[in-house]
Amino acid sequence: MTGKGTAMTGTSSGSRAGLRPHRASGTAMRTATRGATWGVLAACVLLTSGCAGWVRDNLTQSPTPWRRIQPAALPVTLPESRDFPIVAARTRDTGTVYKSYIVVLGNPTVLPGENRLSIDVQTLPDSLMGALVQPPRIFPVPLYTMETLTAATAREFPEMRVKVADYARRNRYGDYDYVTAQDAENSCVLAWQLITDRKRVLPERIEAVRLEYRACGVGSDVRALLVPFDTMTMTLPETMLEAPDPDGP
């Protein structure tokens, strides 16, 4: 440090006397260090014993049963539609991190299957332990591979001609991908989107939102089928911001 530090290395009796208080202080520091070490060890014991069950439950949590809710309780507002009115709404929780919704929409066709909008909301943990030991995601990332998409479209649209869109489409919250399916009388779409833009789109307490939209209608107007997904408004419980134009500043 300074000249004072250099003086402490001298061999005079005054210098040795000046070192004595530091020896006593060093003893106190060693005692404090031992105390801190025991505190850390005790905390570790508590974490491995008292929190072991919490960690196990957090990593193996099962979803609650689906329960009906009123459309007003949904975190989404859909445009008025004669062909795709809201028929029912359901929700369930998976632990304290995930909340899922299914919005059942009207189906003007005779095709099997349910027109729907499904939503998975991943919130941020509200504790340090929750942030350190998070449960596995309830949806895959990426949402689809070609293998899983082929299986999904075969299940959703049997005996229909399926085509993956060449380009992504854009709604209020960013880009999304979709496929179309058609037969002689009907058209269908399956669209999916993962929103993770916490800086510009998502509310502060939301980590991610997964959306999947399935709709079938009479005729060949695929764009009309996508209107509800393009124009919906999300509230979680704060309103999500619209994604900025990718060509903008």
ZIWOBEL-V186724 format. One record per residue. PHI is phi in whole degrees, -180 to 180 (* if undefined). Layout:
phi
PHI
PHI
This chain:
phi
*
-117
-61
-60
-65
-67
-62
-69
-92
-71
-109
-72
-64
-65
-67
-65
-66
-68
-82
-59
-60
-70
-63
-63
-65
-62
-62
-64
-66
-63
-63
-65
-64
-59
-63
-65
-62
-63
-64
-64
-62
-63
-63
-62
-62
-64
-65
-80
-102
-67
-97
-60
-65
-63
-62
-61
-66
-68
-91
-126
-73
-106
-72
-76
-62
-65
-132
-75
-136
-77
-54
-65
-87
-74
-86
-148
-117
-102
-67
-61
-146
-72
-82
-127
-71
-75
-94
-159
-143
-135
-147
-157
-112
-124
65
-102
-102
-113
-133
-120
-136
-129
-105
-87
-110
-62
-125
-79
-102
-100
-70
-71
107
-115
-69
-162
-124
-110
-134
-117
-111
-104
-93
-80
-60
-100
-145
-64
-63
-64
-72
-78
-123
-92
-71
-65
-64
-90
-136
-78
-131
-67
-63
-139
-108
-61
-67
-71
-68
-61
-66
-67
-70
-65
-76
-77
-129
-64
62
-118
-80
-110
-138
-80
-61
-70
-131
-69
-112
-126
-117
-61
-113
127
-81
-143
-107
-159
-124
-118
-140
-143
-132
-66
-121
-129
-132
-138
-135
-131
-120
-144
-155
-118
-103
-130
-79
-76
-77
-121
-121
-80
-62
-60
-91
-106
-86
-163
-134
-106
-123
-141
-129
-129
-147
-126
-144
-80
103
-119
-85
-67
-60
-65
-67
-88
-57
-59
-73
-72
-114
-65
-123
-98
-138
-138
-77
-80
-69
-73
-81
-73
-67
-67
-63
-62
-93
-84
-69
